[in-house]
Amino acid sequence: MTHDLEIAWRPSDQVRRDANWTKFLEASGTSDYDALLARSSTEPEWYWRALADWLGFRFRRAPDRMLDLSDGIVHPRWCIGGTANLYDTAISATLERAPDRPAVIWEAEDGGSRQWSYADLDREAGSLAAGLAGLGLGPGDVVAMYLPMLPETLAAFMACARIGCITLPLFSGFGADAIAQRLSMSGARAVITVDGTQRRGHVAPMKPMVDEALHHAPDVRHVVVLRHRGIDTPMAGGRDLWWHDVAAPGTAPRAPSELPAEHPVLLMYTSGTTGRPKGAVHTHCGLAMKIGQDARLSLDLKAGDRLLWPTDFGWFGGTVTIMGSLLAGATLVIADGAPTYPEPDRLPRLIAKHGITHFGTAATLARMLRRDADALLDRHDLSSLRAIPSSGEAWDRETWLWVMNRLGGGRVPILNFSGGTEMCAIVASNILFPQKPCSFNGPVPGTGGDIVGQDGRSLPPGEIGELVMREACIGTTRGLWKDEERFLESYWNRIPGMWVQGDLASRDADGFWFLHGRSDDTMKVSGKRIGPTEIEEAVLATGTVTEVAAIGLHDAVTGSAVVCVVVPAPGQPADAAQGKVLADAVAAALGRSFRPKHVLFVPDLPKTRSMKIMRRVVRSTLAGEAAGDLSSLVNPEALNDLRRHADRMKETKA
């Protein structure tokens, strides 16, 4: 029995009646949510077809079958024989019903704003699509996008989908090395970028980063540059073109191409604990149907709603906000620049100004708002809010309750969900059920989400285990770009027969689920995910160190702070000035978001008998936590220096 005193929110009868889940249950002829969950597991093909029908996903040719598991759960075949283009569902559907409805509202830090209707977005995407096709780009070509969140970002993404190109998003804060690596790995043929962007009042050129990266990305033939900030921008003849010349006004738009429903539409790189970034591949039917499920059902986004969720197109959150709002026929509101600049209450002000119904956040952002904007909230009318989606990080109770009571006024649910770049989402809190602080309500249909031990058995209440999928999910990556072996090793081989994402979770006696962070070494800094390898490579590239371990330690504001523990090369200094040099090197290569908060010098790093650095031991020692099994540690004396650093950091914090 649920302990009522622990319930922080419960839906009213009106909320239940109006919820999208209720509409879907009625349309699918299912009695309740538990029955739907059960049938989605026993009859997955029925479930995905019923979902496609309810979402209004527009196939050009209906699939002969929605799902074929003949090759096993690792390699399901989806939408067999079907053809489609997600553009038809994402834009054309709303264009027919409400062409003047705002598709995107963009506001800069200085208050400047622009608004595009669905008709405007269709026109801009159509013109750009025609221009890109005129450059010889077409189905299967990878087009990288190094853009901040702008109305044109939506147009570029949709233009590529329209002609069958595969979009490769790049984080707008990346340095040249990170850009070059992803361009090279993907074989991208073109880059769409911008002259510059603004953050915290300063204009930052972006095109020069692309120019530097292209020295190491020989496959790129075209660079399309959006004139956004009007700054001087070098242009290479024969390669670089201005957006307004490629998408010239009056260019006859190309109709969206008819493609196999499983044609790739998105290549999104995500960092792992070892090796190079991993390229997740999403398709027209997979991306649209899974984000449609997540946005319209789990987040209860409806036509005409307004979504504000600070993110970047280089992270999967950018895709979720763009696709989710379009698939629902809603309006995406973009707060360009820093979320708390020029005033700490910028986001609450935008909620009130634009009548935001869905404000997306994460624990790090919420902690920043709680710290800086709490005293200013009463200035703003937040009554338009009816949902607060949340993803990316585990919550602390105090921050969750602050969001529930201060932002949501105790009446707005926090729709907490867990997922990832590789599979969109596993579990989600939804608007039908009561909530405990920091909780989920369990698995969403079509995933077989579960919490298991290393033997694959479901864990009882109170035990922490791996969050897994037991079933084939239409949103899961179709592999890793040109790396089948790593795909199996990363997700399927850890617990055979189950998809392991790397999140730790538990459930309580009442059936509520909770996240406990990552089970691997991947870091999330202010909601941005990165593995240690890229940071370590940037440090090693200076030539002043011989070994480095990059780890994440808890930070009250950013969630995790990057810490680099390094072994200096012979004759190299090990002082604060050298630490700054190394931190600057990381910032230059990967962006300022990933600049290490601490650079610590040690004579040796803890290693296994096979000479692998034990990052988990580095992290736990610096955090003052139990180091766990040290049986494979070959040099236990290395822990002494780490402990001294831990003591000094603790004294500094005190």
C-alpha positions in Angstrom: 0.0 0.0 0.0 1.3 3.5 -0.9 2.3 5.6 2.1 0.1 8.7 1.5 2.2 10.9 3.6 5.0 10.5 1.1 3.0 11.5 -1.9 4.0 15.0 -3.1 1.5 15.2 -6.1 -1.5 13.4 -7.3 -3.6 14.1 -10.4 -7.1 15.5 -10.2 -10.0 13.8 -12.0 -9.9 16.5 -14.6 -6.2 15.9 -15.3 -6.8 12.2 -15.7 -9.7 12.8 -18.1 -7.7 15.2 -20.2 -4.4 13.2 -20.3 -3.1 11.9 -23.6 -2.6 8.5 -22.0 -6.4 8.3 -21.3 -7.1 9.1 -24.9 -4.7 6.5 -26.1 -6.1 3.8 -23.8 -9.6 4.6 -25.1 -8.4 4.5 -28.8 -6.5 1.2 -28.3 -9.4 -0.5 -26.5 -7.4 -1.1 -23.3 -8.9 -1.0 -19.9 -6.1 0.7 -18.0 -2.4 1.4 -18.0 -1.3 -1.9 -16.4 -3.3 -3.8 -19.1 -1.6 -1.7 -21.8 1.8 -2.4 -20.3 1.2 -6.1 -20.2 -0.2 -6.3 -23.8 2.7 -4.3 -25.2 5.0 -7.1 -23.9 2.9 -10.0 -25.1 1.9 -8.5 -28.4 4.6 -5.9 -29.3 3.6 -5.8 -33.0 0.0 -4.9 -32.0 1.3 -2.2 -29.6 3.6 -0.4 -32.1 0.9 -0.4 -34.8 -1.7 0.9 -32.4 0.8 3.6 -31.3 1.6 4.6 -34.9 -2.2 4.9 -35.6 -2.8 7.0 -32.6 0.2 9.3 -33.2 -0.9 9.8 -36.8 2.4 8.7 -38.1 2.2 9.1 -41.9 3.5 6.1 -43.9 3.6 6.6 -47.6 3.3 2.8 -47.9 2.0 1.0 -44.9 4.4 -1.6 -43.4 3.7 -5.3 -44.0 4.8 -5.9 -40.5 5.7 -3.5 -37.7 8.3 -5.8 -36.1 10.2 -9.0 -37.0 12.3 -10.6 -34.3 13.6 -13.5 -36.5 17.2 -12.3 -36.0 16.7 -11.9 -32.2 16.2 -9.0 -29.8 19.6 -7.4 -30.6 18.7 -6.9 -34.3 14.9 -6.4 -34.7 13.5 -5.4 -38.0 11.0 -2.5 -37.9 8.3 -1.2 -40.3 9.0 -3.9 -42.9 8.1 -2.8 -46.4 7.0 0.6 -45.2 8.0 3.9 -46.7 7.8 7.3 -45.0 9.5 10.6 -44.3 9.2 12.0 -40.8 8.7 15.4 -42.3 5.1 14.4 -43.2 4.2 13.8 -39.6 6.4 16.5 -38.0 5.4 19.4 -40.1 2.9 18.6 -42.9 0.3 17.3 -40.5 0.1 20.6 -38.5 0.6 22.6 -41.7 -2.7 21.3 -43.0 -4.6 22.0 -39.8 -3.0 25.2 -38.4 -0.4 26.7 -40.7 -0.3 30.0 -38.8 0.3 28.4 -35.4 3.8 29.3 -34.1 6.3 26.4 -34.6 9.2 28.2 -32.8 9.6 31.4 -30.8 13.3 32.5 -30.3 14.5 35.0 -27.8 18.0 36.3 -27.4 19.7 37.3 -24.2 19.3 41.0 -25.1 15.5 40.5 -25.6 15.5 40.4 -29.4 13.1 37.8 -30.7 11.8 36.1 -33.8 8.8 33.9 -34.4 8.1 31.4 -37.2 4.8 29.7 -37.9 4.5 26.2 -39.2 4.1 27.7 -42.7 7.2 29.8 -42.2 9.2 26.7 -41.1 7.9 24.7 -44.0 8.9 27.4 -46.4 12.4 27.8 -44.9 13.1 24.1 -44.7 11.8 23.6 -48.3 14.1 26.2 -49.7 17.1 25.0 -47.8 16.3 21.4 -48.9 16.3 22.5 -52.5 19.6 24.3 -52.1 21.3 21.4 -50.4 20.0 19.0 -53.1 21.5 21.5 -55.7 24.9 20.9 -54.1 24.5 17.2 -54.8 23.5 16.1 -51.3 20.9 13.4 -51.0 19.9 10.2 -49.3 22.5 8.7 -47.1 24.8 11.8 -47.0 25.8 12.9 -43.6 25.4 16.7 -42.9 26.9 18.0 -39.7 25.3 20.9 -37.9 27.4 23.1 -35.7 24.6 25.5 -34.6 23.2 27.1 -31.5 19.5 26.7 -30.9 17.9 28.9 -33.5 14.8 28.8 -35.7 17.2 27.9 -38.5 18.3 24.9 -36.6 14.9 23.4 -36.9 14.8 24.3 -40.6 18.2 22.7 -41.2 17.2 19.5 -39.4 13.9 19.3 -41.3 15.6 20.2 -44.6 18.0 17.2 -44.3 15.2 14.9 -43.3 13.2 16.1 -46.3 15.8 15.0 -48.9 17.0 11.9 -47.0 20.3 13.3 -45.6 21.5 12.1 -42.2 21.9 15.0 -39.6 24.9 14.9 -37.4 24.4 17.4 -34.5 27.5 19.0 -32.9 27.5 20.7 -29.5 27.8 24.4 -30.1 30.5 24.6 -27.4 32.8 22.0 -28.9 36.4 23.0 -29.7 38.0 22.2 -33.1 39.4 18.8 -32.0 36.0 17.4 -30.9 34.4 18.7 -34.2 37.2 17.2 -36.3 36.9 13.8 -34.7 33.2 13.5 -35.3 33.4 14.8 -38.8 36.1 12.3 -39.6 34.4 9.3 -38.0 31.1 10.1 -39.7 32.4 10.8 -43.2 30.3 14.0 -43.2 30.1 15.6 -46.7 28.8 19.0 -45.5 28.6 21.3 -42.4 26.0 23.8 -41.7 27.2 26.4 -39.2 26.8 30.1 -38.2 29.1 33.1 -38.1 28.8 33.4 -34.4 26.7 33.1 -31.3 26.2 35.1 -28.1 26.4 33.8 -24.5 26.5 35.9 -21.4 26.8 39.1 -23.4 29.8 38.0 -25.4 29.8 37.2 -29.1 31.7 34.0 -29.8 32.7 33.2 -33.4 31.8 29.7 -34.5 32.8 29.4 -38.2 36.6 29.6 -37.4 36.2 26.4 -35.2 34.9 24.6 -38.3 37.7 26.0 -40.5 40.3 24.6 -38.0 38.5 21.3 -37.7 38.4 20.8 -41.5 42.1 20.4 -41.7 41.4 16.9 -40.3 38.1 16.1 -42.1 38.9 15.6 -45.8 35.4 14.3 -46.7 33.7 17.6 -46.1 33.0 19.3 -49.5 30.6 22.1 -48.5 30.2 24.5 -45.6 26.9 26.5 -45.4 27.2 29.5 -43.1 24.2 31.3 -41.6 24.8 35.1 -41.1 23.4 35.5 -37.6 25.5 38.0 -35.6 27.0 39.9 -38.6 30.6 39.5 -37.6 33.5 39.2 -40.0 33.7 35.6 -41.2 36.4 34.1 -43.4 35.0 32.2 -46.4 36.9 29.7 -48.4 36.2 29.9 -52.1 34.7 26.9 -53.7 33.8 25.4 -50.3 32.0 27.9 -48.2 28.5 29.3 -49.1 26.2 31.7 -47.3 22.9 30.2 -46.2 20.9 32.9 -47.9 22.6 32.0 -51.2 22.0 28.3 -50.9 18.3 28.8 -49.7 17.6 31.7 -52.0 14.2 33.3 -51.7 11.9 31.9 -54.4 13.8 28.6 -54.7 11.2 26.0 -55.7 10.9 23.7 -52.7 11.4 20.0 -53.2 8.6 17.7 -51.9 9.7 15.4 -49.0 11.3 12.3 -50.5 9.7 9.0 -50.1 12.2 6.8 -48.2 12.3 3.4 -46.7 10.7 3.9 -43.2 14.0 2.6 -41.7 16.2 5.1 -43.6 18.6 6.8 -41.2 17.8 10.4 -40.3 20.0 11.1 -37.3 23.6 10.2 -36.4 24.3 11.4 -32.8 27.6 10.8 -31.1 27.6 10.1 -27.4 30.7 9.7 -25.2 31.5 6.4 -23.6 33.9 5.4 -20.8 36.6 4.2 -23.1 37.6 4.8 -26.7 36.1 7.2 -29.2 32.6 8.6 -29.1 29.9 6.2 -30.2 27.6 7.0 -33.1 24.0 6.2 -32.4 21.8 5.8 -35.6 18.1 6.7 -35.6 15.6 6.2 -38.4 12.6 8.1 -39.7 10.1 5.7 -38.2 12.1 4.9 -35.1 12.9 8.5 -34.1 9.4 9.9 -34.8 7.5 7.1 -33.2 9.6 6.9 -30.0 9.8 10.7 -29.5 6.1 10.9 -30.4 5.4 8.4 -27.6 7.6 10.2 -25.1 6.5 13.7 -25.9 2.8 13.1 -26.4 2.2 10.3 -23.9 4.8 10.5 -21.2 5.1 14.3 -21.2 1.4 14.9 -22.2 2.3 17.5 -24.8 -0.7 18.6 -26.8 -1.3 20.7 -30.0 -1.0 24.4 -29.1 1.1 23.8 -26.0 4.3 25.7 -25.5 7.6 23.9 -24.5 10.6 25.7 -23.0 13.6 23.4 -22.3 17.1 24.9 -22.3 19.4 22.5 -24.2 21.7 22.4 -27.2 21.2 20.7 -30.5 24.5 18.9 -30.0 22.9 16.8 -27.2 20.0 14.5 -27.7 17.8 16.9 -25.7 17.9 19.3 -28.6 16.4 16.6 -30.9 13.8 15.7 -28.3 12.6 19.3 -27.9 12.5 20.0 -31.6 10.9 16.7 -32.7 8.7 16.5 -29.6 7.1 19.9 -30.1 6.7 19.4 -33.9 5.2 16.0 -33.5 2.6 17.3 -31.0 1.8 20.4 -33.1 3.1 22.5 -30.2 5.4 25.5 -30.1 9.1 25.3 -29.1 10.2 28.4 -27.2 14.0 28.9 -27.3 15.9 30.9 -24.8 19.1 31.5 -26.8 22.3 32.0 -24.7 22.7 31.3 -21.0 19.6 30.4 -19.0 20.3 32.7 -16.1 21.7 35.7 -18.0 21.2 38.7 -18.0 19.0 38.1 -15.0 18.9 35.0 -12.8 15.2 34.8 -13.2 15.3 34.9 -17.0 13.5 31.5 -17.4 10.6 32.3 -15.0 10.2 35.6 -16.9 10.0 33.7 -20.2 7.5 31.2 -18.8 5.2 34.1 -17.8 5.8 36.1 -21.0 5.1 33.3 -23.5 2.5 31.3 -21.5 4.8 28.2 -21.3 2.8 25.0 -20.5 5.9 22.7 -20.3 9.1 23.8 -18.7 11.9 21.2 -19.1 14.7 21.1 -16.6 17.3 18.9 -15.0 18.7 18.7 -11.5 21.7 21.0 -12.3 19.6 23.7 -13.8 17.1 23.5 -11.0 19.8 23.9 -8.4 21.1 27.0 -10.2 17.6 28.5 -10.2 17.0 27.6 -6.6 20.3 29.3 -5.7 19.9 32.4 -7.8 16.3 33.0 -8.6 14.2 31.9 -5.6 13.8 35.4 -4.2 12.6 36.6 -7.7 10.0 34.0 -8.5 7.1 36.0 -7.0 7.5 38.6 -9.7 6.3 36.2 -12.3 2.9 34.5 -13.1 3.7 30.9 -13.6 0.1 29.7 -13.7 0.4 28.6 -17.4 2.6 25.7 -16.4 1.0 22.3 -16.3 4.0 20.0 -16.6 7.7 20.1 -15.7 9.6 17.4 -17.7 12.9 16.4 -16.3 15.7 14.1 -17.5 19.4 13.5 -17.6 20.4 13.4 -13.9 19.4 11.9 -10.6 17.5 14.4 -8.3 18.2 15.3 -4.7 15.0 15.5 -2.6 15.4 19.2 -1.5 15.8 20.5 -5.1 12.9 18.3 -6.4 10.6 19.6 -3.7 11.7 23.2 -4.4 10.7 22.7 -8.1 7.4 21.1 -7.2 6.4 23.8 -4.7 8.1 27.0 -5.9 8.0 26.6 -9.7 5.0 24.3 -9.9 3.0 25.7 -7.0 2.4 22.2 -5.7 -0.1 21.6 -8.6 2.3 20.8 -11.5 3.8 17.3 -11.9 7.5 16.8 -12.5 7.5 14.3 -15.4 10.8 12.6 -14.6 12.1 10.2 -17.2 15.4 8.3 -17.9 16.8 7.5 -21.3 19.7 8.2 -23.5 21.0 9.1 -26.9 21.0 5.5 -27.9 17.4 4.6 -27.1 15.5 7.8 -26.5 13.8 6.8 -23.2 13.3 3.7 -20.9 11.1 4.8 -18.0 8.9 7.8 -17.5 6.8 9.4 -14.8 3.4 10.2 -16.4 0.5 12.4 -15.6 -1.8 9.6 -14.6 -0.2 8.6 -11.3 0.8 10.0 -8.0 4.4 11.0 -7.4 6.9 10.7 -4.6 9.8 13.1 -4.5 12.5 12.2 -7.2 10.4 9.2 -8.4 9.5 7.5 -11.6 6.3 5.5 -12.1 8.0 2.6 -13.8 8.5 1.4 -17.4 6.8 2.8 -20.4 5.2 0.3 -22.8 7.3 -1.2 -25.5 10.5 -1.4 -23.5 10.3 -4.1 -20.9 12.1 -1.7 -18.5 13.3 -3.4 -15.4 15.9 -3.1 -12.6 18.1 -6.2 -12.4 21.3 -7.6 -10.8 24.3 -8.7 -12.7 22.6 -12.1 -13.2 19.7 -10.5 -15.0 17.1 -11.2 -12.3 14.7 -8.5 -11.3 15.7 -7.0 -8.0 13.3 -6.7 -5.0 12.5 -3.3 -3.4 15.3 -1.5 -1.8 18.1 -3.0 -3.9 20.1 -0.9 -6.5 20.7 -2.4 -9.8 21.0 -1.8 -13.6 18.2 -0.2 -15.5 17.6 -2.4 -18.5 15.3 -3.1 -21.4 14.1 -6.7 -21.8 12.3 -6.0 -25.1 13.0 -4.6 -28.5 12.1 -0.9 -28.6 11.5 1.0 -31.8 13.6 4.0 -30.5 16.8 2.0 -30.0 19.8 2.8 -32.2 20.1 0.5 -35.1 23.7 -0.1 -34.1 26.8 2.1 -33.8 28.0 3.8 -36.9 30.5 1.5 -38.5 31.1 -0.4 -35.3 29.0 -3.5 -34.8 31.3 -5.2 -32.3 31.3 -2.1 -30.0 27.5 -2.0 -30.2 27.3 -5.5 -28.8 30.0 -4.9 -26.2 28.5 -1.6 -25.0 24.8 -2.6 -24.6 24.1 -6.2 -25.1 27.0 -8.3 -23.7 27.0 -7.1 -20.1 23.8 -9.0 -19.3 23.0 -11.3 -22.2 19.6 -10.8 -23.7 19.1 -7.3 -22.2 19.9 -3.8 -23.2 22.0 -2.2 -20.4 22.1 1.6 -20.6 24.4 2.2 -17.6 22.0 3.8 -15.2 21.6 2.6 -11.6 18.1 2.5 -10.2 15.9 1.0 -7.5 12.3 0.7 -6.6 10.6 1.0 -3.2 7.9 -1.2 -1.6 5.2 0.9 -3.2 6.5 0.4 -6.7 8.0 3.8 -7.2 11.4 3.9 -9.1 14.4 6.1 -8.4 17.7 6.8 -10.2 21.1 6.7 -8.5 23.4 7.9 -11.2 25.7 6.2 -13.8 27.1 2.8 -13.4 30.1 3.6 -15.6 32.7 6.3 -15.8 30.7 8.6 -18.0 30.4 12.1 -16.6 27.5 14.6 -16.9 28.6 18.1 -16.5 25.6 20.5 -16.3 23.6 17.9 -18.1 26.2 17.4 -20.9 27.5 13.9 -21.2 31.2 13.2 -21.9 33.5 10.3 -21.3 37.0 10.4 -19.8 38.8 9.5 -23.0 38.2 12.8 -24.9 39.3 14.9 -21.9 42.4 12.7 -21.3 43.4 13.0 -24.9 43.3 16.7 -24.7 45.6 16.7 -21.7 48.0 14.2 -23.2 48.2 16.2 -26.4 50.1 18.9 -24.5 53.1 16.6 -24.2 53.7 17.6 -20.6 52.1 14.5 -18.9 52.6 10.8 -19.2 49.3 9.6 -17.7 45.9 11.1 -16.9 42.7 9.9 -15.4 39.6 12.2 -15.9 36.8 11.6 -13.5 33.7 13.4 -12.3 33.1 14.5 -8.7 29.8 15.8 -7.3 29.3 19.5 -7.6 26.5 21.4 -5.9 25.7 23.4 -9.1 26.8 21.5 -12.2 26.0 18.0 -10.9 29.5 16.8 -11.8 32.8 18.6 -11.9 35.7 17.4 -14.1 38.8 16.5 -12.2 42.0 15.4 -13.9 44.6 13.5 -12.0 47.9 13.5 -14.0 51.4 12.2 -13.8 53.8 14.9 -15.1 56.4 14.0 -17.7 60.0 14.1 -16.5 61.2 17.7 -16.1 57.7 19.1 -16.3 56.3 21.3 -13.5 53.6 20.1 -11.1 52.3 23.4 -9.8 49.2 25.6 -10.1 50.4 27.4 -13.3 50.9 24.1 -15.0 47.5 23.0 -13.8 46.0 26.0 -15.5 47.8 25.1 -18.8 46.3 21.7 -18.8 42.8 22.9 -17.9 43.0 25.5 -20.7 44.0 22.7 -23.1 40.8 20.8 -22.3 38.7 23.9 -22.7 40.3 24.7 -26.0 39.7 21.2 -27.4 36.3 20.4 -26.0 34.7 23.7 -24.9 34.6 25.6 -21.7 31.8 23.5 -20.3 34.4 20.7 -19.7 37.2 22.7 -18.3 38.5 20.8 -15.2 37.7 22.2 -11.9 40.8 20.6 -10.4 44.1 19.3 -11.9 45.9 17.1 -9.4 49.5 15.9 -9.8 50.6 12.5 -8.6 53.6 10.3 -9.2 51.5 7.3 -10.2 47.9 6.3 -10.9 46.2 3.2 -9.5 46.3 0.4 -12.1 45.2 -3.1 -12.5 47.6 -6.0 -13.1 47.0 -5.6 -16.8 48.1 -1.9 -16.4 44.7 -0.3 -16.9 44.0 2.8 -14.9 41.3 2.2 -12.3 39.2 5.3 -12.6 36.5 4.1 -10.3 39.2 3.9 -7.6 40.5 7.4 -8.4 36.9 8.7 -8.2 35.9 6.9 -5.0 39.2 7.9 -3.2 38.9 11.5 -4.0 35.2 11.5 -3.0 36.1 9.9 0.3 34.1 6.8 -0.4 34.9 3.1 -0.1 37.1 2.1 -3.0 35.5 -1.4 -3.3 37.4 -4.4 -4.6 41.1 -3.7 -4.8 42.3 -7.2 -5.5 43.4 -6.3 -9.0 45.3 -3.1 -7.9 49.0 -3.6 -8.6 50.3 -0.4 -6.9 48.2 0.3 -3.7 50.8 3.0 -2.7 49.3 5.2 -5.4 46.2 5.7 -3.2 48.2 7.6 -0.6 48.7 10.7 -2.8 45.1 10.6 -3.9 44.0 10.6 -0.2 46.2 13.6 0.5 44.5 15.4 -2.4 41.1 14.4 -1.1 41.9 15.8 2.4 43.2 19.1 0.9 40.0 19.5 -1.3 37.9 18.8 1.8 39.7 21.5 3.8 39.4 24.0 0.9 35.7 23.3 0.7 35.3 23.8 4.4 
